[in-house]
Amino acid sequence: MILTLMNSSSYNHIWDEELRESKDRYLQALDVFTLEKLCTVFLDLDDSGSLSSVATKRMLAEGSLAREFGSSKEIVKSVVEALQGKSNPQQTITNSIEIAEEVGNCHYEYQTSWGKTIGWLYDSMADDVNTSIGIHSRGWTSSYISPDPPAFLGCMPPMGPVAMVQWRRWGTGMLEVFFNKQSPLMGLFHQKIRFRQRLAYISISMWGLRSIPELFYCLLPAYCLLHNSALFPKGLCLGIIVTLLGMHCLYTLWEFMRVGFSVQSWYVS
């Protein structure tokens, strides 16, 4: 699975540096860059790791490949060749378009394993995170890849309401992952996710919930002003709060500078 980085208009843009810094901080724990194999339920492999001819013929006769991958004969043929370690024959552009139109039909995946055990997993707006948890839950390993310059750059809204809609979509999708059957917290005893990965997944999945304490934090100055009360407690409690806040600011500044951002980038975040 490959993560697409969002590239905004400026390197010091508030959305740009938050995404880049989060990518470097979280993905090293998640190791979500991986190549997902299709042969998740197939046995009878030969010494080279390919599916034997006997097993292939049996599965074709039973129709199990069609039930897994759909009714497209070309797709089933390509799956068989991939499992046998053969290279796919060259397809013409016309044939490829026809196959893509057939597979891209909304009804093609009904009664198949697409979205369940094959391809991107559904049940969440954050299907990439949902799929990566499913991969790691099976005990598969992955590698963190960060090429220079970055690859697979996409675009995202730079600011305003459109950007807020994107952040809301991410937050909603993460919460869906946290409470569905793929939840890194619910599957504490039966999933094969490493402890470090699980902590990172839990942190990301609960990311949207931080809006609740942030809302109270924004309303607190207005409340204190209207009720003529102190914003911060006095005495020892004030020293503890200032110390914790200072430690947090220094830590986030170190994180931003570690990945090559300026102090200005940290400040606007």
N, C-alpha and C positions, 0 to 999 in steps of 0.2 A: 504494500500500500504506500502511496506517495502523498505527502502533504504538499499542497499548493500554497506558497507564500503569497500574501496580499501585498501588492506594491502600490503605495499611494504616491501623491505628487511630490512630496518632499522627504528627504532623509530624516529631517528633524520633526516631521509631522507627528502629532500626538498619537494617531492610530498606528502609524507606521512603526514607531519605535516600540510601542507596547507589544505589537504582534511579533516583531523580530526578537525582542528580549524574552518574551514568553516562549517562543519557539526554541530558543537556545537553552532556556532553563528547564522546561518540562520534558522536551522530547528526548533529552539524554537519559532521563529516568524511564520514559515510556518505551523507547526504542521502537517507534511505530513504523519506521520505514522497513518494509518487508515485502517479499514477493509471495503472494498467496497462491498456493498450489490448488489445482482443481481436484486432485486425487485424494480426497479426504475420507472416502468410505470404500475404497477399492483395495483388494488384497491380491494375492497370487502374482507377485512381482517376480521377475527373473533376476539373475545376478546383477544386471546392469541397472536395476531399479525401474525397468519398464514393465508394463503389464504384458503377461504372456498371451500368445495367440489363442490358447485354449480358453483362458478367462475372458478374453475379448469376445470370442464367438458365443460363449455362454451368456454373457451379459447382453449382447445384441439379440440373442434368441429370446431371452426373458423380457426384453424391452426395458431393462432397468435404466439404461442410458437415456432413453427417450423420456422416461418419467422424471429423471433428474434434470436434464438439460433442455427439455422441450421437444417439439415435434420436427424441428428443422433437421433435415438429413445432413446438410452441410455442417451444421454445428456438431452433430453427433459424430460425423466422420472426422472432423478436426480434433475432437476430444479423444477419439480412439487413436489417431495418429500421434497425438501428444503423449498419451499414456504409454504407447509402444516405443516412444523415443524417436519417432520419424519426423522429418521436416514437412511442414505443410506445403502442398503444391501451390504454385502461383495462380492466383485468381485474377480474372479480368476485372476491370473497373465495373462493368455492367453487372457481372455476377455478384460482386461484392456489395453493390448498391441494393440489388434484389434481396440478398441475404440479410442485409442490415434493416431493410424495410420490414421483412418478415419477423425478425427477432425484436425489432423496436415497437411492434404492435403492443398495445396495452393489454391485450388478452393472451399474449404469448406465454407469459410466466404463470398463468393459472394452472393449478394442479402439478406444479413442478417444484424444484428445490431452490429456484432463484429467490433471493431475498431471505432465505432461511438458513441454508448451509452452503450455498454457492453464490459467489459474487458479493456485492454490498448487502449487508444485513439491514432490514427495514426496522420498523417499530420506533424510529426516532428521527427527528429533523437533523440531528448530528450523526448521519449514517457512517461517516468516516471513523468517528470515535467508537461507535457501536461495533463496527466491523473489526477494528483493531483489538478491542476487548475480546471479541469472539476468537480471534486468532491466538492471542496470548492465553486465553482460557484453556485451549487445547494443549498447552505446553510447548508451542512452537516458539522458537527464538527469532530474533530480528536484529538488525544493525542500524545504528544512527548514522545517517549520511548527510553531510553538510558541505556540498561542493562550493568552491569559490571561483567564479561568481555564482550566486544562488541560481538554482534551476527551477523550472516550473513556476515562474512568476505570473500571478494573476493581477486583477484590479479589484479595488473595493471602493465604496463611497468615501470621499475624503473627509466629509464633515456633515453636520446638520441632521435633520430628521431621517434621511435615508441611511446614514451611518448608524443611527440609534435603532432602526429596524433590523439592521444586520446584527448588531450586538444582542438585541432581544431574541432573534432567531437562534443565535449560538447559545445564549443562556437557557432558552426553552429546551433546545435539543440536549444540552448537557444534563438538565434535570430529568428529562425523559430517560436518559441512559442510567442515571443514578437510581431510578425507581423501577426500571424494567427488569426482565429476567437476566439481563447481562450485567446487572449492577455489580461493581467491584466490592461493594459492602455486603450485599445479600449473598453473594457467592463466596464468602470468606472461607468456607470449609470444603467446597467441592470444586472450585476452580483451581487451575494450575498457574495462576499469575504470581510472579515473584512479589515479595513483600514491598520492595521499592517501587515496582510498577503499580502495585495496588494503591499505595499512598499517593502517587502522582495522579492516578485515575480518579481517586476520591477527591483530591484537591481541585481537579479540573471540573469534575461533575458538579461540585457544589459551588462553582464559581458564580453562578447566577444568584445565589442566595446572599452574596455579599451586598447586594443592593439594599437589603433591609436595614442592616446597621448603618450603612452609608446614608440612607434617608434620614434616620434619627440623628446622625451626626450633623447633617445639613440643617435640620430643624432646631437643633439644640441652641445655637446662638440667638435665634429669634425668640425662642421660649425664655431664655435667661433675660433677654432685653425686656420682654413684656412683663415678666414677673419680678424684675429688679433683683435677680439672684446672680451669684457668682458662676461664671462659666466653668471654672476649674476649682476643685477643692483646695483648701489651704493646708499648710504644714507638710507632714511627711508624705501624704498622698499625692500632693502636687509634685514633689521630687520624684516619686516613682513614675508618675505619668510622663513627666518630661524626659526621664531617662529612657523609658520604653519607646517613646516617640522618636527620640534622637537615635536610638539603636536601629529602629526600623528605617529611618531616613538614610543612615549611613550604609545599611545593608543593601537597600535598593539602589543607592548611588553606586556602590561597588559592583552590583550586578550589571547595571547599564554600562559602566566604564569597562567592565571585563569583556563585553561583547563589542566594544568599539564605539559606543555612543558618547556624545558630549554631555557636559553638565547641563546645558540648555535642554537637551532631550529629556534628561531625568526630571528637570524642573517643570516642564510643561505637562508631564504625565501625572 
